[in-house]
Amino acid sequence: MKVRDCQVNPPPNAGFPATATPPFPAFLASDWEEAWAPYDEMTYQAVLDHLRPEDRVLDIGAGDLRLALRMVRRTAHVHALELHAKLIPSPLSLPANLSVVIGDARALPFPPDVTVGVLLMRHCRHFAHYVEKLQAVGCRRLLTNARWGMDVEEIDLSVPAQPFESLAMGWYGCRCGAVGFVPGAPEALTSELEARFHEVASCPQCASVRASREHPGYPFRRSEEAAHPIPAERSRTVSPALPTGRYSL
Ligand SMILES: C[S@@+](CC[C@H](N)C(=O)[O-])C[C@H]1O[C@@H](n2cnc3c(N)ncnc32)[C@H](O)[C@@H]1O
């Protein structure tokens, strides 16, 4: 990775002096979620390897479009959705099969033609919400590092997840975004069981995910567009697939 690729947009309250004494200003989880940082080549390659020529991709939190611009070469269409207008390179000439929308993925409607969602966001706190929105538009696959924090996994959204209670022992990932291991008797732990992964719903962490969604601040925290308005001469109506989106650059 090149040094210039390592730059991170720090969370807005990250600039406290080095001499500061406790209690330090809090780094909110939401600050990390909205921070931009690119991923390594292996992560992007893992996503690209799962794409099909007929795919219509929704890239949720597309950053500076570095992955989106590679995905368009392998797929029918990429919708790139990014909160921070300042990240989008300018001037930008878009390939015909790439649409870029600046806005909040939690609130914007998802396009109805999406076959695969891409969510590279290790600090994502809205995993369950994005899964629900993708399923609502009939999207059948999700490529993401949001649950495990590192590795990219493909989740088959068309297959119902098994109830958490039915899992006697083993690794699981839940549709709320939680992952974990249900322990059991040591003698029951086989190498096959250790290597197996279970897609579950209604795990013990679901309640806290639900509670955080009922937080008064959800789903909006602040308007990025107000802070970084797109100059009028560069803005025009968004692609027809996202009628209520703001801009396509
Ligand atoms: C870790 S970066 C990854 C960027 C890009 N996916 C990549 O791999 O190069 C996560 C991105 O998600 C964006 N993001 C976070 N929350 C978002 C939201 N609610 N709507 C749209 N974008 C969001 C951030 O602004 C940031 O650019």
The ligand as a MOL file (V3000), in Angstrom:
LIG
                    3D

  0  0  0     0  0            999 V3000
M  V30 BEGIN CTAB
M  V30 COUNTS 27 29 0 0 0
M  V30 BEGIN ATOM
M  V30 1 C -14.1720 2.7030 5.0430 0
M  V30 2 S -14.7530 3.7340 3.7760 0 CHG=1
M  V30 3 C -14.7200 2.6240 2.3690 0
M  V30 4 C -14.8380 3.3170 1.0510 0
M  V30 5 C -14.9600 2.3900 -0.1500 0
M  V30 6 N -16.0530 1.4580 0.0270 0
M  V30 7 C -13.6610 1.6910 -0.4110 0
M  V30 8 O -13.5640 0.5020 -0.0610 0
M  V30 9 O -12.7440 2.2840 -0.9540 0 CHG=-1
M  V30 10 C -16.5100 3.8290 4.1500 0
M  V30 11 C -17.2450 4.8620 3.3530 0
M  V30 12 O -18.6260 4.7720 3.6550 0
M  V30 13 C -19.1610 6.0880 3.6460 0
M  V30 14 N -20.4130 6.0940 4.4150 0
M  V30 15 C -20.5620 5.8510 5.7400 0
M  V30 16 N -21.8560 5.9620 6.0940 0
M  V30 17 C -22.5410 6.2590 4.9590 0
M  V30 18 C -23.9150 6.5060 4.6820 0
M  V30 19 N -24.8370 6.4550 5.6400 0
M  V30 20 N -24.2750 6.7760 3.4060 0
M  V30 21 C -23.3520 6.8290 2.4150 0
M  V30 22 N -22.0250 6.6160 2.6160 0
M  V30 23 C -21.6260 6.3370 3.8850 0
M  V30 24 C -18.0640 6.9370 4.2610 0
M  V30 25 O -18.2040 8.2920 3.9250 0
M  V30 26 C -16.8160 6.2840 3.6390 0
M  V30 27 O -16.4640 6.9190 2.4360 0
M  V30 END ATOM
M  V30 BEGIN BOND
M  V30 1 1 1 2
M  V30 2 1 2 3
M  V30 3 1 2 10
M  V30 4 1 3 4
M  V30 5 1 4 5
M  V30 6 1 5 6
M  V30 7 1 5 7
M  V30 8 2 7 8
M  V30 9 1 7 9
M  V30 10 1 10 11
M  V30 11 1 11 12
M  V30 12 1 11 26
M  V30 13 1 12 13
M  V30 14 1 13 14
M  V30 15 1 13 24
M  V30 16 1 14 15
M  V30 17 1 14 23
M  V30 18 2 15 16
M  V30 19 1 16 17
M  V30 20 1 17 18
M  V30 21 2 17 23
M  V30 22 1 18 19
M  V30 23 2 18 20
M  V30 24 1 20 21
M  V30 25 2 21 22
M  V30 26 1 22 23
M  V30 27 1 24 25
M  V30 28 1 24 26
M  V30 29 1 26 27
M  V30 END BOND
M  V30 END CTAB
M  END
